[in-house]
Amino acid sequence: MSGCGYYDTCLRPVYFPPPSPEHTESIVRGMLADRARSWGLPDGTMTVTPDQIALLRGLAAGASPCVA
């Protein structure tokens, strides 16, 4: 019998490239939806503004949103 069962050590490496800045909005919205669901909140309770998305996009790129 061959194959990768539950106790087998059959590993298949998969490459997942890091998300780029254009993925920020969907990642943030997904995280908010997950958090709201885990807290038992109705859909759409937690929101994020376009300005907040821009700040998070800057953080993801390594820039600081709090620069004077």
N, C-alpha and C positions, 0 to 999 in steps of 0.2 A: 504494500500500500504506500503510495507516495502522495506528496502534497504538503501543504502547510496547515496543519491543524492547530488547535488551541495551544497545545503544549510544545509544538515544534518551534525551532529557532530559525525559521525561514524569514529572512529580512529582505525587503526589496526597497532600496533607497529611492526616494522621490525628491526631486528638486522643486522647492517652492521659492520663487523669487520674492524678495521683500516688496511689500506694497509701496507704490509710489505716491506722491502727494495728491494725485487725482483720485486716489482711493479713500482719502481721509473722510469725506462726507459719508460714504456708505458704511465705513467701519464704525464711525462715531454713532451714526443712527442705529446701527445694529447693536452696538454695546448699550445704548440707552434703552432700546426695546427689550433687550435681555434683562437689564436691571429692573425695568418697570414690571416685566412679567414675573421676575423672581420676588418682587415686593408685592405682587398682587394688584398692581395699579392698572387702570384701564388703558387701552391703546391710545397713544397720543398725549398722555399725561406729561411725560418728560419731553421737552423740546430743546432744540439748540438753534441759535440764530446764525445767519451767514457770517456775522462778525466773529462769533465764537469758533465756527469752523475754520475761519482764516487764521485765528490764533493757534488752533490745534495743528493746522497744516504747517505753520511756522515751527512749532515745537517738534513735529515729526521730521522736519528738514534740518533740525539742529539749531535753528535760530531762536533767540529769546523774544517772546512777545512783550516783554516789559522793559524795552530799551527806551531811554529818554532822548 
